[in-house]
């Protein structure tokens, strides 16, 4: 038996055909990392250009969201169907699709290129969106496209591996958080995990992350935090941030789930009108918040992690701006805006919680609210920990995430991405596998 296992392993290691497959996947992981790095740079400049316009020509900045979102909606409807929203629901739905024709509508090189372009255009228009969810969509599209050039990758098992690996590598490269990419694939995109294909996922995630890191340089997404708290003194903050973040994040997800369902027929019939009205809403909310709700929210969150301050109403204005942006139907994610909302929530709660550093409350608020939105507690605390280099807060972050998950489930029984994926499958009339 040992000899058979030895010979089988040797054949696998020496097989030229298997090395061709590995080389193709690994090369695509490097390409994915380069693409994610380009996406990061392009989205950053798009966001910065809009904020520069707001600072120097505010009237033009207020006029741009309705015009920009209408143009994006026209491009999406006319030329790039399948790029709507964050893209994570489409990637999850693709895992359950039986038809290559249906999967290729949402996972293709054309979709990946359009996703990058339209998301950057949305940021240039002041929409409250992020690039992280779209990077998952881009990653899944790039790796799924490999099946066109190599027949051995067209089996159902390998199709799932390509989509999962591409999505996980997208998270890894977008946030510079390799561990979070692996956890995201297991916890969010798939409720099961094939151990036989784990090496493919791991290597893809690492290669994509290392490539993006090589291009962008070593950094933590929201900077470094040196905040430390003892577990005994942190419990009041853990409970409050967990409950408040979970409930508010769950309400946010519920509003997106039911909001998209309620306006689905209207959005399909009048996409440009809906986009224009949503653009007006973004401008109005931006005016009321003194411009703080435009764009990703990255600068506001980083400022809070670094010990800065922001207006008390920021998280609630940002929440409304993100809901309106998503309901417009344009491409764009909710990761970065959700993390900034959570950071603002934690800062607001510092007025009621004493004896805890504000920066620590900011991170507890981030993980609490983000968990409330996505209901993936392990992914949430790993992302926040890796993004802020705050391993000293590991146990408080874990506890906050678990509490938030429980309270979010009370108001949003089905996780947002799963609910959106189910709705997409129903729309395409694809039977479950």
C-alpha positions in Angstrom: 0.0 0.0 0.0 2.8 2.4 0.9 4.5 1.6 -2.5 1.3 2.3 -4.4 0.9 5.6 -2.6 4.6 6.5 -3.3 4.3 5.7 -7.0 1.1 7.6 -7.3 2.6 10.6 -5.6 5.7 10.4 -7.8 3.6 10.3 -11.0 1.7 13.4 -9.9 5.0 15.2 -9.2 6.6 14.3 -12.5 3.5 14.6 -14.7 4.1 17.1 -17.4 0.3 17.7 -17.9 -0.2 18.5 -14.2 2.7 20.9 -14.2 1.2 22.7 -17.2 -2.0 23.1 -15.2 -0.1 24.4 -12.2 2.0 26.8 -14.3 -1.2 28.2 -15.9 -2.9 28.7 -12.6 0.1 30.2 -10.9 0.8 32.5 -13.8 -2.8 33.6 -13.7 -2.5 34.3 -9.9 0.5 36.6 -10.7 -1.6 38.3 -13.3 -4.5 38.7 -10.8 -2.1 40.3 -8.3 -0.9 42.8 -10.9 -4.5 43.5 -11.9 -5.5 44.0 -8.3 -2.6 46.4 -7.8 -3.6 48.4 -10.9 -7.2 48.4 -9.6 -6.0 49.7 -6.2 -4.0 52.5 -7.8 -6.7 53.5 -10.3 -9.5 53.5 -7.7 -7.3 55.5 -5.3 -6.7 58.2 -7.9 -10.4 58.2 -8.9 -11.4 58.8 -5.3 -8.7 61.4 -4.8 -9.7 63.3 -8.0 -13.3 63.5 -6.9 -12.3 64.8 -3.4 -10.0 67.3 -5.1 -12.9 68.5 -7.3 -15.1 68.8 -4.1 -12.4 70.9 -2.4 -11.9 73.3 -5.3 -15.3 73.3 -7.1 -18.0 72.0 -4.8 -20.9 73.0 -7.0 -19.5 70.8 -9.8 -18.9 68.0 -7.3 -22.5 68.1 -6.2 -23.7 68.0 -9.8 -21.5 65.1 -10.8 -23.1 62.1 -8.9 -26.5 62.2 -10.7 -24.8 62.7 -14.1 -22.1 60.2 -13.5 -24.3 57.5 -12.1 -26.7 57.9 -15.0 -23.9 57.5 -17.5 -22.6 54.4 -15.6 -26.0 52.9 -15.5 -26.3 53.4 -19.3 -22.9 51.7 -19.9 -23.8 48.8 -17.6 -27.2 48.2 -19.1 -26.1 48.7 -22.7 -22.6 47.1 -22.9 -21.7 45.4 -19.6 -24.6 43.4 -18.1 -23.4 41.2 -15.2 -21.1 43.8 -13.7 -23.8 45.3 -11.4 -23.2 45.6 -7.6 -20.2 44.2 -5.7 -19.8 41.1 -7.8 -19.5 38.7 -4.8 -23.2 37.5 -5.2 -22.5 36.7 -8.9 -19.4 34.7 -7.9 -21.2 32.8 -5.2 -24.1 32.2 -7.6 -21.7 30.9 -10.3 -20.6 28.2 -7.9 -24.1 26.7 -8.1 -24.7 27.2 -11.8 -24.7 24.1 -14.1 -24.4 26.0 -17.3 -21.2 27.5 -18.7 -23.3 29.9 -20.8 -24.8 31.4 -17.6 -21.6 31.5 -15.7 -19.8 33.3 -18.6 -22.3 36.1 -18.4 -20.9 37.1 -15.0 -17.4 35.6 -15.1 -15.3 36.6 -18.1 -12.3 38.8 -19.0 -14.7 41.3 -20.5 -16.6 41.5 -17.2 -13.4 41.8 -15.2 -12.1 44.8 -17.3 -15.5 46.5 -17.3 -15.8 46.0 -13.5 -12.5 47.8 -12.9 -13.4 50.7 -15.3 -17.0 51.2 -14.1 -16.1 51.0 -10.4 -13.4 53.7 -10.9 -15.9 55.7 -12.8 -18.3 55.4 -9.8 -15.6 56.7 -7.4 -14.9 59.5 -9.8 -18.6 60.3 -9.6 -18.6 60.5 -5.8 -20.5 57.2 -5.1 -20.1 55.6 -1.7 -18.6 52.3 -3.0 -15.4 50.3 -2.6 -13.2 48.2 -4.9 -12.7 45.1 -2.6 -15.9 43.2 -3.6 -15.3 44.0 -7.2 -11.8 42.7 -6.9 -13.3 39.4 -5.8 -15.4 39.4 -9.0 -12.4 40.3 -11.1 -10.3 37.5 -9.5 -13.0 34.9 -10.0 -13.5 36.0 -13.6 -9.7 35.8 -14.4 -9.3 32.3 -13.0 -12.6 31.0 -14.4 -11.5 32.1 -17.9 -8.6 29.6 -17.7 -11.1 26.8 -18.6 -11.2 28.3 -22.2 -7.5 27.5 -22.8 -7.2 24.1 -21.0 -9.9 21.4 -21.3 -8.6 19.7 -18.1 -10.0 22.7 -16.1 -13.6 22.3 -17.3 -14.7 19.7 -14.8 -17.2 20.7 -12.2 -14.8 20.3 -9.4 -12.1 22.4 -11.1 -14.6 25.0 -12.0 -15.4 25.5 -8.3 -11.8 25.6 -7.4 -11.0 28.3 -10.0 -13.9 30.5 -8.8 -13.1 30.0 -5.1 -9.4 30.6 -5.6 -9.9 33.6 -7.8 -12.3 35.2 -5.3 -10.0 34.5 -2.3 -7.0 35.8 -4.2 -9.0 38.9 -4.9 -9.5 39.6 -1.2 -5.9 38.8 -0.5 -4.6 41.3 -3.1 -7.2 44.0 -2.4 -6.5 44.2 1.4 -3.0 42.8 1.5 -4.5 40.1 3.8 -3.6 36.6 2.6 -5.1 34.8 5.6 -8.3 36.7 5.2 -8.5 35.6 1.6 -8.3 32.0 2.6 -10.9 32.4 5.3 -13.2 34.3 3.0 -13.2 31.5 0.5 -14.1 28.9 3.1 -16.5 31.0 5.2 -18.3 33.2 2.7 -18.0 31.9 -0.8 -18.4 28.2 0.0 -20.0 26.5 3.0 -17.8 23.4 2.3 -14.2 23.0 1.5 -12.5 20.4 -0.7 -9.2 19.5 1.0 -7.9 17.8 -2.1 -7.9 21.2 -3.9 -6.7 23.2 -0.9 -3.1 23.6 -2.2 -4.4 25.3 -5.4 -6.3 27.8 -3.3 -3.5 28.5 -0.9 -0.8 29.0 -3.6 -3.1 31.2 -5.7 -3.9 33.4 -2.7 -0.3 33.7 -1.7 1.0 34.4 -5.2 -1.7 37.1 -5.9 -1.0 38.7 -2.5 2.8 38.7 -2.9 2.5 40.1 -6.4 0.2 43.0 -5.3 2.5 43.7 -2.4 5.5 43.8 -4.7 3.8 46.5 -6.8 2.2 48.5 -4.0 4.9 48.1 -1.4 4.5 46.8 2.2 1.6 48.5 3.9 -1.4 47.9 6.2 -4.7 49.0 4.7 -5.8 51.2 7.5 -2.3 51.9 9.1 -0.9 50.6 12.3 -2.7 50.6 15.7 -0.8 50.2 19.0 -4.0 50.1 21.1 -4.1 47.5 23.8 -6.8 46.7 26.4 -7.1 43.9 29.0 -9.9 41.4 28.4 -11.3 42.1 31.8 -11.7 45.8 31.2 -12.8 45.4 27.5 -16.0 43.4 28.1 -18.4 46.4 28.3 -16.9 47.7 25.0 -17.0 44.3 23.4 -20.7 43.8 24.3 -21.8 47.3 23.3 -19.9 47.3 20.0 -21.0 43.7 19.3 -24.7 44.4 19.9 -24.7 47.9 18.2 -22.6 46.8 15.3 -24.5 43.6 14.7 -27.9 45.3 14.8 -26.9 48.2 12.7 -25.0 46.0 10.2 -28.0 43.6 10.0 -30.4 46.5 9.3 -28.1 47.8 6.6 -28.0 44.3 4.9 -31.7 43.9 5.3 -32.3 47.3 3.7 -30.1 46.3 0.7 -31.8 42.9 0.3 -35.3 44.1 0.5 -34.6 47.4 -1.3 -33.1 45.6 -4.3 -36.1 43.2 -4.4 -38.6 46.1 -4.2 -37.1 48.2 -6.9 -35.9 45.3 -9.2 -38.7 45.6 -11.7 -38.5 49.4 -11.7 -34.7 49.3 -12.0 -34.9 46.9 -14.9 -37.5 49.2 -16.7 -36.0 52.6 -15.9 -32.3 52.1 -14.9 -31.3 55.6 -15.9 -34.0 57.3 -13.9 -33.2 55.3 -10.8 -29.5 56.0 -11.2 -30.2 59.8 -11.6 -32.4 59.9 -8.5 -29.9 57.9 -6.5 -27.2 60.3 -7.6 -29.2 63.2 -6.4 -29.5 61.4 -3.0 -25.7 60.9 -2.9 -25.2 64.7 -3.5 -27.8 65.6 -0.9 -26.3 63.3 1.8 -22.8 64.6 0.8 -24.0 68.2 1.3 -25.5 67.4 4.7 -22.3 65.7 5.9 -20.0 68.4 4.6 -18.6 66.0 1.9 -17.6 63.2 4.3 -19.7 60.5 2.7 -18.3 60.7 -0.9 -16.1 57.9 -2.0 -14.8 54.8 -0.2 -14.5 56.2 3.3 -11.0 55.0 3.5 -9.5 58.3 4.6 -12.1 58.8 7.3 -11.5 55.2 8.7 -7.7 55.6 8.6 -7.9 58.9 10.3 -10.0 57.3 13.2 -7.6 54.3 13.5 -4.7 56.8 13.8 -6.5 58.6 16.6 -8.2 61.4 14.7 -11.8 62.7 15.0 -14.8 62.9 12.8 -18.4 64.3 13.1 -20.8 62.3 15.2 -23.3 61.8 12.4 -20.7 60.4 10.0 -21.5 56.7 10.3 -25.3 57.2 9.8 -24.8 59.6 6.8 -22.3 57.1 5.3 -24.7 54.2 5.8 -27.4 56.1 3.9 -25.0 57.1 1.1 -23.9 53.5 0.7 -27.5 52.2 0.6 -28.4 54.7 -2.1 -25.2 54.0 -4.1 -25.9 50.2 -4.1 -29.6 50.6 -5.0 -28.6 52.6 -8.0 -27.4 49.4 -9.6 -24.0 50.6 -10.6 -20.9 48.4 -10.1 -19.2 48.9 -6.7 -18.7 47.1 -3.4 -19.6 47.7 0.2 -16.5 46.4 2.1 -14.6 49.7 2.5 -17.7 51.9 3.2 -18.9 49.3 5.8 -15.5 49.4 7.5 -15.6 53.2 7.6 -19.1 53.1 9.0 -18.0 50.7 11.7 -15.0 52.9 12.5 -17.3 55.9 12.9 -19.7 53.9 15.0 -16.9 52.9 17.4 -15.7 56.5 17.6 -19.3 57.6 18.5 -19.6 54.9 21.2 -16.4 56.3 22.9 -18.7 59.0 24.3 -20.4 56.4 26.4 -17.6 54.0 27.1 -14.7 55.2 29.4 -11.4 53.6 30.2 -10.8 52.2 26.7 -8.6 53.9 24.1 -10.7 55.4 21.3 -8.6 53.7 18.6 -9.4 50.3 20.2 -13.1 51.2 20.2 -12.8 52.2 16.5 -11.5 48.7 15.6 -14.1 47.0 17.8 -16.7 49.1 16.0 -15.3 48.1 12.6 -15.4 44.4 13.3 -18.8 44.6 15.0 -20.5 46.4 12.1 -18.7 44.6 9.3 -19.7 41.3 10.9 -23.2 42.6 11.1 -23.2 43.3 7.4 -21.6 40.1 6.0 -22.3 37.7 9.0 -18.9 36.1 8.5 -17.2 36.6 11.9 -13.9 34.9 11.2 -13.4 36.8 8.0 -14.3 40.1 9.7 -11.9 39.9 12.6 -9.1 38.5 10.5 -9.5 41.3 8.0 -9.6 44.0 10.6 -6.6 42.5 12.5 -4.5 42.2 9.4 -5.5 45.6 8.0 -4.5 47.4 11.2 -1.7 45.2 12.5 -3.6 44.9 15.8 -2.9 41.3 16.9 -2.9 42.5 20.5 -6.7 42.9 20.2 -7.3 39.5 18.8 -9.5 38.1 21.6 -11.6 41.3 21.9 -12.1 41.3 18.1 -13.1 37.7 18.1 -15.6 38.2 20.9 -17.1 41.3 19.3 -17.5 39.5 16.0 -19.3 36.5 17.5 -21.7 38.7 19.4 -22.3 40.8 16.3 -23.1 37.7 14.2 -25.7 36.6 16.7 -27.5 40.0 16.8 -27.3 40.6 13.1 -29.0 37.2 12.5 -32.0 38.5 14.5 -32.7 41.2 11.9 -31.2 39.6 8.8 -31.8 35.8 8.9 -30.0 35.2 5.6 -26.5 36.6 5.1 -26.5 39.4 2.5 -24.3 37.8 -0.1 -26.1 34.5 0.0 -29.4 36.3 -0.2 -28.2 38.3 -3.2 -26.8 35.1 -4.8 -30.1 33.3 -4.3 -31.9 36.2 -5.9 -29.6 36.2 -8.9 -30.0 32.4 -9.4 -33.8 32.8 -9.2 -33.6 35.6 -11.8 -31.6 33.4 -14.2 -34.0 30.5 -13.5 -31.0 28.3 -12.9 -31.8 25.1 -11.0 -29.8 24.4 -7.9 -27.1 21.7 -8.2 
